Amino acid sequence: MLSQNSAARHAEMKLSSLSRERIFALALIAPCFLFVVVFAFYPILYSFYLSLHRIILGIPSLGQPFTGLENYRDLLHDRIALHSLANTLLFVFISTFLEILFGLIIALVINRHFRGRGMVRAAILVPWAIPTVVSSQMWRFIFNDQYGLLNYILYGSDTSRYSAWLADPVYAFSAIVAADVWKTSSFAALLILAGLQVIPDELYEAARMDGAGAWQRFRRITLPLVKPAILVALLFRTMDAFRVFDLVFVMTQGGPADSTNVLQFYGYKKMFTEGLMGYGSTISVVVFLMALAVTLLYIRVMGKGMLKAENA
């Protein structure tokens, strides 16, 4: 009887201890969860609410009439919005591909042992540390048609041959891609470098003993094992590319002829220039849904890849 009472008290103490731990864990998580709700979930839900109404700033007498999906239907017939969508998708594809490619090359270089490696790694992160507005302004000066560095490198002091890079649709779009790739390739390199550093050196030594060359070692060892890190870098960079705004705002203002007009910037113009708060919110919701869909796709692909790696 005594042993049963002792076991019961021990079980009660254990349950009490678990309850205290859970309460303590919830107390630690609650502020973070509240922060996410206030600054992430609420703005998303409120943007969706605004997208279902016709709201025009400066005309308070109009009120906020509920229009349902009318804004979304208008968006499907908006020629400029569809052109901005094409620009956004093209920007996401080109910039993300180049950032992952250059990030992989940079990571492979700084992963090697050489004198001054620490300083090189720190220097690689400088573009990422510079605020985007500052780097955008720097690239706008580089491509300036009067005193830009690019014209001076190509043509020297012969100003008659200077080109207006940001006034040409193709060159302007290439300029914002170049500015984005220059800034964020180092971030992709940092993520990929983390994946490279967990690959055991013994695998490379065994491959060398078997006569495998540098390309074979990269294709058979490095690339398969670093694939999860590449997918993580791809996920972050794709999400960020969908939200590009400051580069376009500073460098081109969406021009020339809407050639660099992306959805985020187009939504900004609709909301704060034309005062169409409901329609601008619709564009923001569409961008969010696109980024969410791509994120879920990447996570599913990453999950399958990791599961295959574990089974192997």
Phi, psi and omega in degrees: 000319180296318180294325179293318177297320179296318179295321179295317179296321179297320179294320179295319179295322180294316178296321178296319178297317178296322179295318178296320179296319179294319178297319179295319179296318178296324178295326178285324183281329187305313180300319179295316179297318179296320178299315180297318180297315185289317188257357179233298185294315182297312177300323179296312180295322180290325176297319177296321177298315180296326182293344180266007182231159174261108183234121179240116180294140180092353177234073183296336181292339180289332182076206179229070182294139178285127182240001180066231183266018183298320178299322179291324176293320177297324180296324180292338181253008179273110184297319181292322179295318179294322176295321177294323176297316178298318177298319180297312180296320179294318178297315180300314183295310185291311184294319181293318178300313182292322180294318178292320179297307180292326177297321177294317179297314180298317180297320179296324181289311185281353175279344180281159180270119176204163182294133179080021183298321181298319179292322179295318179298319179294320180293326180299328184275356181300313178303322180291330182284338181286131177304144185299322180298320180292313180295325177297317178296322178298315180290330175294321176293321180299320183267008180297141185279349182256314184229022183288148181294324182297315178297321180294321178293320184281322189238358180066226182268004179280085185293341180293341182259001182298141181254143176271084188298317184279359175262357178256129184304316182290313181293323180296316178295319178297327181294316180290328175295314180299318180296319180291318180295318180299320185284319193254356176298327180293327177294316176298321179297322180295318179293317181292325178299322177300323177289325180292326186285348178265000178280123182295138177294337181298329179296318179291321179296319179294322179294321177296319180295330178277000177090015180285134178279181183297317180293320179295320178296320179294315185285325185267336184243300188296307186297313179297321184281336180265000182302317177301320178293323177296319179294323177295315178298320178296321179298309182296317183290325178294315178300318182289324181294325177297333184263015184300130180214306188297324177301311182292319182299317184278318190274317190228344185056031178086351182267182355277145178055040178062020182288337178243017181283108178260166187300317182298318180289323178296319176297321177298316180296321180295321183282310192257345175261315181263348177078013181271081186295319180294315181292320177296322177295326176300317179296319178297319179296319179297317178298317179298315181295322177296313179297322179295317180297316179294321179297314179297323178296315179297317181297321178295317179295318179297320179297318178295320180295319179292324179294320176296320179295320179293320180292327178291000000 
